[in-house]
Amino acid sequence: MGPKPKLQVSTAGKRHYISVPADNAQDLHRYLRDHRVQSSPPEPVSTGFDSIELGAKIDVTAVQDLLDNWN
């Protein structure tokens, strides 16, 4: 597999989520859980992309730092 995609935390109202290519979704979910980030399992949202919803009280900055360092 090639390099991991650059990802970012998105917010819609009070909901925080990450849109991730489906090929990387399970690995990202495992990575987040390994770092004690409360997140739901990936769910398909469009062709080739899944969404991982984050816990309501998540520290968005801390999660973004994890995403920036995911390799």
C-alpha positions as CSV (number, residue, x, y, z in Angstrom):
1,M,0.0,0.0,0.0
2,G,1.2,3.5,-0.8
3,P,1.5,6.5,1.5
4,K,-1.4,7.2,3.9
5,P,-3.6,10.1,2.8
6,K,-3.6,13.5,4.6
7,L,-6.8,13.6,6.7
8,Q,-8.5,16.2,8.8
9,V,-11.2,16.3,11.4
10,S,-14.4,17.8,10.1
11,T,-17.3,19.3,12.1
12,A,-21.0,19.5,11.3
13,G,-22.9,21.0,14.2
14,K,-21.8,19.2,17.3
15,R,-20.6,16.2,15.3
16,H,-16.9,15.5,14.6
17,Y,-15.9,13.0,12.0
18,I,-13.1,12.0,9.6
19,S,-13.7,11.1,6.0
20,V,-11.1,8.5,4.9
21,P,-10.6,6.4,1.8
22,A,-12.2,3.1,2.4
23,D,-8.9,1.2,1.9
24,N,-7.5,3.0,4.9
25,A,-10.6,3.2,7.1
26,Q,-10.0,0.0,9.3
27,D,-6.4,0.9,9.9
28,L,-7.3,4.4,10.9
29,H,-10.0,3.2,13.2
30,R,-7.6,0.8,14.9
31,Y,-4.9,3.6,15.2
32,L,-7.4,5.9,16.8
33,R,-8.6,3.2,19.3
34,D,-5.0,2.4,20.1
35,H,-4.6,6.0,21.1
36,R,-7.7,6.0,23.2
37,V,-9.8,8.1,20.8
38,Q,-13.5,7.3,21.1
39,S,-14.7,6.6,17.6
40,S,-17.4,4.6,15.8
41,P,-16.5,1.9,13.3
42,P,-16.1,3.2,9.7
43,E,-19.3,3.5,7.7
44,P,-19.5,4.0,3.9
45,V,-20.6,7.5,2.9
46,S,-19.8,7.6,-0.8
47,T,-18.0,5.6,-3.4
48,G,-14.5,4.8,-2.0
49,F,-14.9,6.8,1.2
50,D,-15.9,5.9,4.7
51,S,-16.7,8.2,7.7
52,I,-15.4,7.6,11.2
53,E,-17.5,9.5,13.8
54,L,-15.6,10.8,16.8
55,G,-16.9,11.0,20.4
56,A,-18.9,14.2,21.3
57,K,-16.3,15.4,23.8
58,I,-13.3,14.7,21.7
59,D,-10.2,17.1,21.7
60,V,-10.2,18.0,18.0
61,T,-6.7,19.4,18.1
62,A,-5.3,16.3,19.7
63,V,-7.0,14.1,17.2
64,Q,-5.7,16.3,14.3
65,D,-2.2,15.9,15.7
66,L,-2.7,12.1,15.7
67,L,-3.9,12.3,12.0
68,D,-0.9,14.4,11.1
69,N,1.5,11.8,12.5
70,W,-0.3,8.7,11.2
71,N,2.1,6.9,8.9
